[in-house]
Amino acid sequence: MLNLKFIQENKDTVIRKLAVKNFDAKELVEKIIALDNERKNLQKESDNKQSEMNSISKQIGSLMKEGKKEEAEQARANTTRLKEEIAALTAQHNSTQNELNSLIVRLPNLPHDSVPPGKSDADNVIVKISDNVPAHEEGQLPHWDLAKKYQLIDFEVGVKITGAGFPVYKGMGARLQRALIYFFLEENTKAGYQEVQPPLVVNEDSGFGTGQLPDKDGQMYYVNEDKLYLIPTAEVPVTNLYRDMIVDADQLPIKNTAYSACFRREAGSYGKDVRGLNRLHQFDKVEIVQITRPEMSYEALDGMVKHVEGLLIKLGLPYRIVRLCGGDLSFTSALTFDFEVYSKAQDRWLEVSSVSNFEEYQANRLKLRFRYKGDKNTTMVHTLNGSALALPRIVASLLENNQTPEGIRVPDVLRGFMGTDYIR
């Protein structure tokens, strides 16, 4: 969340920058500032009454020794009155603080200065397109037909077992999933990321810490009896490993990678192109997460973008890199680069990764700070994450772009894992 002091001191900047995200923050910011001022006044009044009560309490003993019993009783009555007034002020202060907290978390992160204006993905800026984008050919089979032809994925039985958006991978389809997960994790660990295996469910504090809650509450699967959420991405548990911590500066950057299943209700997505692997409720993804010093975070972001690009190059997939405009930027992100792969049979681009810098937005929620040795002061870290990579649309693109009369050609980097050159 945004820093309260920053909001107070930079009101106009906050309103102007959030307008880039098409978020009208004026009324909300004004209310936050008014509540913060009210909270400060209540605290000041309470502190003054506490000081007055302490002073009177010290006088009572002296008055009793001097035999001024009536004055001592009056002093006791005053302390009783002050206690009641302080209690009332404390309750009012707490109520104001709670309301203030509930409003601050409704403010999105500020976009980086390089974020272009725009209202939707149509306004995103293409940064780079690979030179191996094939021409669209009539008669090419889409991945859902290829999956059926080679018995790789059974969408119908997934509907029977669970519902739409929960496919069953079989035979070489399951093996391809496993090969991609292994390949991504191996490449990530070679790049200095420590592999972790996190839980697939998290509590409310974890969802709040990375910004999924309360913003994306309706998008997450919830286990009512246990009050736990199925994770929408490994970003949530992996980043929360460091919640409520102060790390030493020499520990930074912290780099972790994790494979997990991901669960998303995708509320409101009905009516979009959801056929095949294009949009699922459960899917596999390998994530990379970094925690850095603020002055190093954009260098780290550039490194993460290059790393994800390297994965797509090794897979031989046609791709493009897109800088998200304000209207397409997530609630928590300051700057995001999306990676999209070309779907030859569908003749469309499919998003497979978002690489984002959240600056200190998540760190403020997580209470995640760092400190130099010997220094009493602490500073908020910056957090970043990226998909490296999400599997469904990678698989879709691999199948469609590698279909040949001999079968599906397996990329060179996966052949050792797959044990074959072609899926037949």
Contacts in CASP RR format, 6 or more apart in sequence:
PFRMAT RR
TARGET T0000
AUTHOR 0000-0000-0000
METHOD contacts of the structure
MODEL  1
MLNLKFIQENKDTVIRKLAVKNFDAKELVEKIIALDNERKNLQKESDNKQ
SEMNSISKQIGSLMKEGKKEEAEQARANTTRLKEEIAALTAQHNSTQNEL
NSLIVRLPNLPHDSVPPGKSDADNVIVKISDNVPAHEEGQLPHWDLAKKY
QLIDFEVGVKITGAGFPVYKGMGARLQRALIYFFLEENTKAGYQEVQPPL
VVNEDSGFGTGQLPDKDGQMYYVNEDKLYLIPTAEVPVTNLYRDMIVDAD
QLPIKNTAYSACFRREAGSYGKDVRGLNRLHQFDKVEIVQITRPEMSYEA
LDGMVKHVEGLLIKLGLPYRIVRLCGGDLSFTSALTFDFEVYSKAQDRWL
EVSSVSNFEEYQANRLKLRFRYKGDKNTTMVHTLNGSALALPRIVASLLE
NNQTPEGIRVPDVLRGFMGTDYIR
1 104 0 8 1.000
1 105 0 8 1.000
1 107 0 8 1.000
1 361 0 8 1.000
1 364 0 8 1.000
1 365 0 8 1.000
2 14 0 8 1.000
2 104 0 8 1.000
2 107 0 8 1.000
2 109 0 8 1.000
2 110 0 8 1.000
2 361 0 8 1.000
2 364 0 8 1.000
3 360 0 8 1.000
3 364 0 8 1.000
4 32 0 8 1.000
4 36 0 8 1.000
4 100 0 8 1.000
4 104 0 8 1.000
6 14 0 8 1.000
7 14 0 8 1.000
7 29 0 8 1.000
7 32 0 8 1.000
7 33 0 8 1.000
7 104 0 8 1.000
7 107 0 8 1.000
8 33 0 8 1.000
8 36 0 8 1.000
11 29 0 8 1.000
11 30 0 8 1.000
11 33 0 8 1.000
13 110 0 8 1.000
14 25 0 8 1.000
14 29 0 8 1.000
14 107 0 8 1.000
14 110 0 8 1.000
15 25 0 8 1.000
15 26 0 8 1.000
15 29 0 8 1.000
17 110 0 8 1.000
17 111 0 8 1.000
18 24 0 8 1.000
18 25 0 8 1.000
18 107 0 8 1.000
18 108 0 8 1.000
18 110 0 8 1.000
18 111 0 8 1.000
19 25 0 8 1.000
20 111 0 8 1.000
20 115 0 8 1.000
20 117 0 8 1.000
20 118 0 8 1.000
20 326 0 8 1.000
20 327 0 8 1.000
21 108 0 8 1.000
21 111 0 8 1.000
21 326 0 8 1.000
21 327 0 8 1.000
21 329 0 8 1.000
22 118 0 8 1.000
22 119 0 8 1.000
22 326 0 8 1.000
22 327 0 8 1.000
23 107 0 8 1.000
23 108 0 8 1.000
25 107 0 8 1.000
28 103 0 8 1.000
28 106 0 8 1.000
28 107 0 8 1.000
29 107 0 8 1.000
31 103 0 8 1.000
32 100 0 8 1.000
32 103 0 8 1.000
32 104 0 8 1.000
32 107 0 8 1.000
35 96 0 8 1.000
35 99 0 8 1.000
35 100 0 8 1.000
35 103 0 8 1.000
36 100 0 8 1.000
38 96 0 8 1.000
39 93 0 8 1.000
39 96 0 8 1.000
39 97 0 8 1.000
39 100 0 8 1.000
42 89 0 8 1.000
42 92 0 8 1.000
42 93 0 8 1.000
42 96 0 8 1.000
43 93 0 8 1.000
45 89 0 8 1.000
46 86 0 8 1.000
46 89 0 8 1.000
46 90 0 8 1.000
46 93 0 8 1.000
49 82 0 8 1.000
49 85 0 8 1.000
49 86 0 8 1.000
49 89 0 8 1.000
50 82 0 8 1.000
50 86 0 8 1.000
52 82 0 8 1.000
53 78 0 8 1.000
53 79 0 8 1.000
53 82 0 8 1.000
53 83 0 8 1.000
53 86 0 8 1.000
56 75 0 8 1.000
56 78 0 8 1.000
56 79 0 8 1.000
56 82 0 8 1.000
57 75 0 8 1.000
57 79 0 8 1.000
59 75 0 8 1.000
60 72 0 8 1.000
60 75 0 8 1.000
60 76 0 8 1.000
60 79 0 8 1.000
61 72 0 8 1.000
63 69 0 8 1.000
63 71 0 8 1.000
63 72 0 8 1.000
63 75 0 8 1.000
64 72 0 8 1.000
105 208 0 8 1.000
105 214 0 8 1.000
105 365 0 8 1.000
108 331 0 8 1.000
108 332 0 8 1.000
109 331 0 8 1.000
109 332 0 8 1.000
109 333 0 8 1.000
109 334 0 8 1.000
109 358 0 8 1.000
109 359 0 8 1.000
109 361 0 8 1.000
110 334 0 8 1.000
110 359 0 8 1.000
111 326 0 8 1.000
111 329 0 8 1.000
111 333 0 8 1.000
111 334 0 8 1.000
111 335 0 8 1.000
112 334 0 8 1.000
112 335 0 8 1.000
112 357 0 8 1.000
112 359 0 8 1.000
114 323 0 8 1.000
114 335 0 8 1.000
115 323 0 8 1.000
115 324 0 8 1.000
115 325 0 8 1.000
115 326 0 8 1.000
115 329 0 8 1.000
115 334 0 8 1.000
115 335 0 8 1.000
116 123 0 8 1.000
116 124 0 8 1.000
116 125 0 8 1.000
116 323 0 8 1.000
116 325 0 8 1.000
116 326 0 8 1.000
117 123 0 8 1.000
117 325 0 8 1.000
117 326 0 8 1.000
118 325 0 8 1.000
118 326 0 8 1.000
118 327 0 8 1.000
118 328 0 8 1.000
119 325 0 8 1.000
119 327 0 8 1.000
120 325 0 8 1.000
120 327 0 8 1.000
120 328 0 8 1.000
121 324 0 8 1.000
121 325 0 8 1.000
121 328 0 8 1.000
123 325 0 8 1.000
123 326 0 8 1.000
123 327 0 8 1.000
123 328 0 8 1.000
124 322 0 8 1.000
124 323 0 8 1.000
124 324 0 8 1.000
124 325 0 8 1.000
124 328 0 8 1.000
124 338 0 8 1.000
125 322 0 8 1.000
125 323 0 8 1.000
125 325 0 8 1.000
126 320 0 8 1.000
126 321 0 8 1.000
126 322 0 8 1.000
127 320 0 8 1.000
127 321 0 8 1.000
127 322 0 8 1.000
127 323 0 8 1.000
127 337 0 8 1.000
128 320 0 8 1.000
128 321 0 8 1.000
129 319 0 8 1.000
129 320 0 8 1.000
130 312 0 8 1.000
130 313 0 8 1.000
130 317 0 8 1.000
130 318 0 8 1.000
130 319 0 8 1.000
130 320 0 8 1.000
132 316 0 8 1.000
132 318 0 8 1.000
133 318 0 8 1.000
133 320 0 8 1.000
133 342 0 8 1.000
134 318 0 8 1.000
134 342 0 8 1.000
134 344 0 8 1.000
134 401 0 8 1.000
136 344 0 8 1.000
136 347 0 8 1.000
137 344 0 8 1.000
139 345 0 8 1.000
140 344 0 8 1.000
140 345 0 8 1.000
140 400 0 8 1.000
140 403 0 8 1.000
141 149 0 8 1.000
141 345 0 8 1.000
141 400 0 8 1.000
141 403 0 8 1.000
142 275 0 8 1.000
142 343 0 8 1.000
142 345 0 8 1.000
142 346 0 8 1.000
142 400 0 8 1.000
143 276 0 8 1.000
143 277 0 8 1.000
143 343 0 8 1.000
143 345 0 8 1.000
143 395 0 8 1.000
143 396 0 8 1.000
143 397 0 8 1.000
143 399 0 8 1.000
143 400 0 8 1.000
144 153 0 8 1.000
144 155 0 8 1.000
144 275 0 8 1.000
144 276 0 8 1.000
144 277 0 8 1.000
146 152 0 8 1.000
146 399 0 8 1.000
146 400 0 8 1.000
146 403 0 8 1.000
146 408 0 8 1.000
147 153 0 8 1.000
147 155 0 8 1.000
147 173 0 8 1.000
147 276 0 8 1.000
147 399 0 8 1.000
150 172 0 8 1.000
150 173 0 8 1.000
150 407 0 8 1.000
150 408 0 8 1.000
150 423 0 8 1.000
150 424 0 8 1.000
151 170 0 8 1.000
151 171 0 8 1.000
151 172 0 8 1.000
152 169 0 8 1.000
152 170 0 8 1.000
152 171 0 8 1.000
152 172 0 8 1.000
152 173 0 8 1.000
152 176 0 8 1.000
152 399 0 8 1.000
152 423 0 8 1.000
153 167 0 8 1.000
153 168 0 8 1.000
153 169 0 8 1.000
153 170 0 8 1.000
153 173 0 8 1.000
153 276 0 8 1.000
153 277 0 8 1.000
154 167 0 8 1.000
154 168 0 8 1.000
154 170 0 8 1.000
155 165 0 8 1.000
155 167 0 8 1.000
155 168 0 8 1.000
155 276 0 8 1.000
157 168 0 8 1.000
158 165 0 8 1.000
158 166 0 8 1.000
158 167 0 8 1.000
158 168 0 8 1.000
159 165 0 8 1.000
159 166 0 8 1.000
161 168 0 8 1.000
162 282 0 8 1.000
163 281 0 8 1.000
164 274 0 8 1.000
164 281 0 8 1.000
165 274 0 8 1.000
165 279 0 8 1.000
165 280 0 8 1.000
165 281 0 8 1.000
165 282 0 8 1.000
166 280 0 8 1.000
166 281 0 8 1.000
166 282 0 8 1.000
167 276 0 8 1.000
167 277 0 8 1.000
167 280 0 8 1.000
169 176 0 8 1.000
169 177 0 8 1.000
172 418 0 8 1.000
172 420 0 8 1.000
172 423 0 8 1.000
173 395 0 8 1.000
173 423 0 8 1.000
175 417 0 8 1.000
175 418 0 8 1.000
176 395 0 8 1.000
176 398 0 8 1.000
176 414 0 8 1.000
176 418 0 8 1.000
176 423 0 8 1.000
177 284 0 8 1.000
177 391 0 8 1.000
177 395 0 8 1.000
178 417 0 8 1.000
179 414 0 8 1.000
179 416 0 8 1.000
179 417 0 8 1.000
179 418 0 8 1.000
180 389 0 8 1.000
180 391 0 8 1.000
180 394 0 8 1.000
180 395 0 8 1.000
180 414 0 8 1.000
181 259 0 8 1.000
181 284 0 8 1.000
181 286 0 8 1.000
181 391 0 8 1.000
182 417 0 8 1.000
183 413 0 8 1.000
183 414 0 8 1.000
183 417 0 8 1.000
184 259 0 8 1.000
184 286 0 8 1.000
184 311 0 8 1.000
184 388 0 8 1.000
184 389 0 8 1.000
185 195 0 8 1.000
185 257 0 8 1.000
185 259 0 8 1.000
185 286 0 8 1.000
187 307 0 8 1.000
187 311 0 8 1.000
187 314 0 8 1.000
187 388 0 8 1.000
188 195 0 8 1.000
188 257 0 8 1.000
188 286 0 8 1.000
188 288 0 8 1.000
188 307 0 8 1.000
188 388 0 8 1.000
189 195 0 8 1.000
189 257 0 8 1.000
191 255 0 8 1.000
191 307 0 8 1.000
192 255 0 8 1.000
193 255 0 8 1.000
193 256 0 8 1.000
193 257 0 8 1.000
193 288 0 8 1.000
194 255 0 8 1.000
194 256 0 8 1.000
194 257 0 8 1.000
195 256 0 8 1.000
195 257 0 8 1.000
195 258 0 8 1.000
196 238 0 8 1.000
196 241 0 8 1.000
196 256 0 8 1.000
196 257 0 8 1.000
196 258 0 8 1.000
197 258 0 8 1.000
197 259 0 8 1.000
198 231 0 8 1.000
198 234 0 8 1.000
198 237 0 8 1.000
198 238 0 8 1.000
198 241 0 8 1.000
198 258 0 8 1.000
198 260 0 8 1.000
199 231 0 8 1.000
199 237 0 8 1.000
200 230 0 8 1.000
200 231 0 8 1.000
200 260 0 8 1.000
200 261 0 8 1.000
200 263 0 8 1.000
201 223 0 8 1.000
201 226 0 8 1.000
201 228 0 8 1.000
201 229 0 8 1.000
201 230 0 8 1.000
201 231 0 8 1.000
202 228 0 8 1.000
202 229 0 8 1.000
202 231 0 8 1.000
202 236 0 8 1.000
202 237 0 8 1.000
202 240 0 8 1.000
203 227 0 8 1.000
203 228 0 8 1.000
203 229 0 8 1.000
204 213 0 8 1.000
204 227 0 8 1.000
204 229 0 8 1.000
205 240 0 8 1.000
205 243 0 8 1.000
206 229 0 8 1.000
206 236 0 8 1.000
206 237 0 8 1.000
206 240 0 8 1.000
206 243 0 8 1.000
207 213 0 8 1.000
207 229 0 8 1.000
207 236 0 8 1.000
207 240 0 8 1.000
208 214 0 8 1.000
208 365 0 8 1.000
209 239 0 8 1.000
209 240 0 8 1.000
209 243 0 8 1.000
209 362 0 8 1.000
209 365 0 8 1.000
209 366 0 8 1.000
210 235 0 8 1.000
210 236 0 8 1.000
210 239 0 8 1.000
210 240 0 8 1.000
210 332 0 8 1.000
210 362 0 8 1.000
210 365 0 8 1.000
210 366 0 8 1.000
211 331 0 8 1.000
211 332 0 8 1.000
211 362 0 8 1.000
211 365 0 8 1.000
212 219 0 8 1.000
212 220 0 8 1.000
212 229 0 8 1.000
212 232 0 8 1.000
212 236 0 8 1.000
213 220 0 8 1.000
213 229 0 8 1.000
215 331 0 8 1.000
215 332 0 8 1.000
216 232 0 8 1.000
216 331 0 8 1.000
218 265 0 8 1.000
218 267 0 8 1.000
219 232 0 8 1.000
219 264 0 8 1.000
219 265 0 8 1.000
219 266 0 8 1.000
219 267 0 8 1.000
220 229 0 8 1.000
220 230 0 8 1.000
220 232 0 8 1.000
220 263 0 8 1.000
220 264 0 8 1.000
220 265 0 8 1.000
221 229 0 8 1.000
221 230 0 8 1.000
221 263 0 8 1.000
221 264 0 8 1.000
221 265 0 8 1.000
222 228 0 8 1.000
222 229 0 8 1.000
222 230 0 8 1.000
223 229 0 8 1.000
223 230 0 8 1.000
230 263 0 8 1.000
231 237 0 8 1.000
231 260 0 8 1.000
231 262 0 8 1.000
231 263 0 8 1.000
232 262 0 8 1.000
232 263 0 8 1.000
232 264 0 8 1.000
233 260 0 8 1.000
233 262 0 8 1.000
233 285 0 8 1.000
233 287 0 8 1.000
233 385 0 8 1.000
233 387 0 8 1.000
234 258 0 8 1.000
234 259 0 8 1.000
234 260 0 8 1.000
234 262 0 8 1.000
234 285 0 8 1.000
234 286 0 8 1.000
234 287 0 8 1.000
234 289 0 8 1.000
235 287 0 8 1.000
235 289 0 8 1.000
235 385 0 8 1.000
235 386 0 8 1.000
237 258 0 8 1.000
237 260 0 8 1.000
238 256 0 8 1.000
238 258 0 8 1.000
238 287 0 8 1.000
238 289 0 8 1.000
238 385 0 8 1.000
239 289 0 8 1.000
239 291 0 8 1.000
239 362 0 8 1.000
239 366 0 8 1.000
239 383 0 8 1.000
239 385 0 8 1.000
240 366 0 8 1.000
241 256 0 8 1.000
242 254 0 8 1.000
242 291 0 8 1.000
242 366 0 8 1.000
242 368 0 8 1.000
243 366 0 8 1.000
243 367 0 8 1.000
243 368 0 8 1.000
244 366 0 8 1.000
244 367 0 8 1.000
244 368 0 8 1.000
245 367 0 8 1.000
245 368 0 8 1.000
245 369 0 8 1.000
246 369 0 8 1.000
246 370 0 8 1.000
246 371 0 8 1.000
246 378 0 8 1.000
247 254 0 8 1.000
247 291 0 8 1.000
247 368 0 8 1.000
247 369 0 8 1.000
247 370 0 8 1.000
247 371 0 8 1.000
247 381 0 8 1.000
248 370 0 8 1.000
248 371 0 8 1.000
248 372 0 8 1.000
248 373 0 8 1.000
249 293 0 8 1.000
249 370 0 8 1.000
249 371 0 8 1.000
249 372 0 8 1.000
249 373 0 8 1.000
250 373 0 8 1.000
251 370 0 8 1.000
252 291 0 8 1.000
252 292 0 8 1.000
252 293 0 8 1.000
252 296 0 8 1.000
252 370 0 8 1.000
252 381 0 8 1.000
253 290 0 8 1.000
253 291 0 8 1.000
253 292 0 8 1.000
253 293 0 8 1.000
253 296 0 8 1.000
253 300 0 8 1.000
254 290 0 8 1.000
254 291 0 8 1.000
254 292 0 8 1.000
255 288 0 8 1.000
255 289 0 8 1.000
255 290 0 8 1.000
256 288 0 8 1.000
256 289 0 8 1.000
257 286 0 8 1.000
257 287 0 8 1.000
257 288 0 8 1.000
257 289 0 8 1.000
257 388 0 8 1.000
258 286 0 8 1.000
258 287 0 8 1.000
258 289 0 8 1.000
259 284 0 8 1.000
259 285 0 8 1.000
259 286 0 8 1.000
259 287 0 8 1.000
260 284 0 8 1.000
260 285 0 8 1.000
260 287 0 8 1.000
261 282 0 8 1.000
261 283 0 8 1.000
261 284 0 8 1.000
262 282 0 8 1.000
262 283 0 8 1.000
262 284 0 8 1.000
262 285 0 8 1.000
262 390 0 8 1.000
263 281 0 8 1.000
263 282 0 8 1.000
264 280 0 8 1.000
264 281 0 8 1.000
265 281 0 8 1.000
266 279 0 8 1.000
266 281 0 8 1.000
269 279 0 8 1.000
272 279 0 8 1.000
273 279 0 8 1.000
273 348 0 8 1.000
276 396 0 8 1.000
277 283 0 8 1.000
277 392 0 8 1.000
277 393 0 8 1.000
277 395 0 8 1.000
277 396 0 8 1.000
278 350 0 8 1.000
278 392 0 8 1.000
278 393 0 8 1.000
278 396 0 8 1.000
280 392 0 8 1.000
283 390 0 8 1.000
283 391 0 8 1.000
283 392 0 8 1.000
284 390 0 8 1.000
284 391 0 8 1.000
284 392 0 8 1.000
285 387 0 8 1.000
285 389 0 8 1.000
285 390 0 8 1.000
285 391 0 8 1.000
286 387 0 8 1.000
286 388 0 8 1.000
286 389 0 8 1.000
286 391 0 8 1.000
287 385 0 8 1.000
287 386 0 8 1.000
287 387 0 8 1.000
287 388 0 8 1.000
288 304 0 8 1.000
288 307 0 8 1.000
288 385 0 8 1.000
288 386 0 8 1.000
288 387 0 8 1.000
288 388 0 8 1.000
289 383 0 8 1.000
289 384 0 8 1.000
289 385 0 8 1.000
289 386 0 8 1.000
290 300 0 8 1.000
290 304 0 8 1.000
290 383 0 8 1.000
290 384 0 8 1.000
290 385 0 8 1.000
291 368 0 8 1.000
291 381 0 8 1.000
291 382 0 8 1.000
291 383 0 8 1.000
291 384 0 8 1.000
292 300 0 8 1.000
292 381 0 8 1.000
292 382 0 8 1.000
292 383 0 8 1.000
292 384 0 8 1.000
293 370 0 8 1.000
293 379 0 8 1.000
293 381 0 8 1.000
293 382 0 8 1.000
294 359 0 8 1.000
294 360 0 8 1.000
294 379 0 8 1.000
294 380 0 8 1.000
294 381 0 8 1.000
294 382 0 8 1.000
296 382 0 8 1.000
297 357 0 8 1.000
297 359 0 8 1.000
297 382 0 8 1.000
297 384 0 8 1.000
298 335 0 8 1.000
298 357 0 8 1.000
300 357 0 8 1.000
300 382 0 8 1.000
300 384 0 8 1.000
301 335 0 8 1.000
301 337 0 8 1.000
301 355 0 8 1.000
301 356 0 8 1.000
301 357 0 8 1.000
301 384 0 8 1.000
304 355 0 8 1.000
304 384 0 8 1.000
304 386 0 8 1.000
304 388 0 8 1.000
305 321 0 8 1.000
305 337 0 8 1.000
305 355 0 8 1.000
307 388 0 8 1.000
308 339 0 8 1.000
308 353 0 8 1.000
308 355 0 8 1.000
308 386 0 8 1.000
308 387 0 8 1.000
308 388 0 8 1.000
308 389 0 8 1.000
309 319 0 8 1.000
309 321 0 8 1.000
309 339 0 8 1.000
311 388 0 8 1.000
311 389 0 8 1.000
312 319 0 8 1.000
312 339 0 8 1.000
312 341 0 8 1.000
312 352 0 8 1.000
312 389 0 8 1.000
314 411 0 8 1.000
314 413 0 8 1.000
315 394 0 8 1.000
315 398 0 8 1.000
315 411 0 8 1.000
315 413 0 8 1.000
315 414 0 8 1.000
316 411 0 8 1.000
317 341 0 8 1.000
317 342 0 8 1.000
317 394 0 8 1.000
317 397 0 8 1.000
317 398 0 8 1.000
317 401 0 8 1.000
318 341 0 8 1.000
318 342 0 8 1.000
318 397 0 8 1.000
318 401 0 8 1.000
319 339 0 8 1.000
319 340 0 8 1.000
319 341 0 8 1.000
319 342 0 8 1.000
319 352 0 8 1.000
320 339 0 8 1.000
320 340 0 8 1.000
320 342 0 8 1.000
320 349 0 8 1.000
321 337 0 8 1.000
321 338 0 8 1.000
321 339 0 8 1.000
322 337 0 8 1.000
322 338 0 8 1.000
322 339 0 8 1.000
322 340 0 8 1.000
323 335 0 8 1.000
323 336 0 8 1.000
323 337 0 8 1.000
324 333 0 8 1.000
324 335 0 8 1.000
324 336 0 8 1.000
324 337 0 8 1.000
324 338 0 8 1.000
324 354 0 8 1.000
329 335 0 8 1.000
329 336 0 8 1.000
330 336 0 8 1.000
330 354 0 8 1.000
330 356 0 8 1.000
332 356 0 8 1.000
332 358 0 8 1.000
332 361 0 8 1.000
332 362 0 8 1.000
333 354 0 8 1.000
333 356 0 8 1.000
333 357 0 8 1.000
333 358 0 8 1.000
334 356 0 8 1.000
334 357 0 8 1.000
334 358 0 8 1.000
334 359 0 8 1.000
334 361 0 8 1.000
335 356 0 8 1.000
335 357 0 8 1.000
336 354 0 8 1.000
336 355 0 8 1.000
336 356 0 8 1.000
336 357 0 8 1.000
337 354 0 8 1.000
337 355 0 8 1.000
337 356 0 8 1.000
338 351 0 8 1.000
338 353 0 8 1.000
338 354 0 8 1.000
338 355 0 8 1.000
339 351 0 8 1.000
339 352 0 8 1.000
339 353 0 8 1.000
339 354 0 8 1.000
339 355 0 8 1.000
339 387 0 8 1.000
339 389 0 8 1.000
340 349 0 8 1.000
340 350 0 8 1.000
340 351 0 8 1.000
340 352 0 8 1.000
341 349 0 8 1.000
341 350 0 8 1.000
341 352 0 8 1.000
341 393 0 8 1.000
341 394 0 8 1.000
341 397 0 8 1.000
342 348 0 8 1.000
342 349 0 8 1.000
342 350 0 8 1.000
342 397 0 8 1.000
342 401 0 8 1.000
343 349 0 8 1.000
343 350 0 8 1.000
343 393 0 8 1.000
343 396 0 8 1.000
343 397 0 8 1.000
343 400 0 8 1.000
343 401 0 8 1.000
344 397 0 8 1.000
344 400 0 8 1.000
344 401 0 8 1.000
345 400 0 8 1.000
345 403 0 8 1.000
346 400 0 8 1.000
350 393 0 8 1.000
350 396 0 8 1.000
350 397 0 8 1.000
351 393 0 8 1.000
352 387 0 8 1.000
352 389 0 8 1.000
352 390 0 8 1.000
352 393 0 8 1.000
352 394 0 8 1.000
352 397 0 8 1.000
353 386 0 8 1.000
353 387 0 8 1.000
353 388 0 8 1.000
353 389 0 8 1.000
353 390 0 8 1.000
354 386 0 8 1.000
354 387 0 8 1.000
355 384 0 8 1.000
355 385 0 8 1.000
355 386 0 8 1.000
355 387 0 8 1.000
356 384 0 8 1.000
356 385 0 8 1.000
356 386 0 8 1.000
357 382 0 8 1.000
357 384 0 8 1.000
358 382 0 8 1.000
358 383 0 8 1.000
358 384 0 8 1.000
358 385 0 8 1.000
359 382 0 8 1.000
360 380 0 8 1.000
360 381 0 8 1.000
360 382 0 8 1.000
361 383 0 8 1.000
362 368 0 8 1.000
362 383 0 8 1.000
363 369 0 8 1.000
363 380 0 8 1.000
363 381 0 8 1.000
363 382 0 8 1.000
363 383 0 8 1.000
364 380 0 8 1.000
366 383 0 8 1.000
368 380 0 8 1.000
368 381 0 8 1.000
368 383 0 8 1.000
369 378 0 8 1.000
369 379 0 8 1.000
369 380 0 8 1.000
369 381 0 8 1.000
370 378 0 8 1.000
370 379 0 8 1.000
370 381 0 8 1.000
371 377 0 8 1.000
371 378 0 8 1.000
371 379 0 8 1.000
398 408 0 8 1.000
398 411 0 8 1.000
399 408 0 8 1.000
402 408 0 8 1.000
402 409 0 8 1.000
402 410 0 8 1.000
402 411 0 8 1.000
403 409 0 8 1.000
404 422 0 8 1.000
406 422 0 8 1.000
406 424 0 8 1.000
407 422 0 8 1.000
407 423 0 8 1.000
407 424 0 8 1.000
408 422 0 8 1.000
408 423 0 8 1.000
408 424 0 8 1.000
409 421 0 8 1.000
409 422 0 8 1.000
410 418 0 8 1.000
410 420 0 8 1.000
410 421 0 8 1.000
410 422 0 8 1.000
410 423 0 8 1.000
415 421 0 8 1.000
END
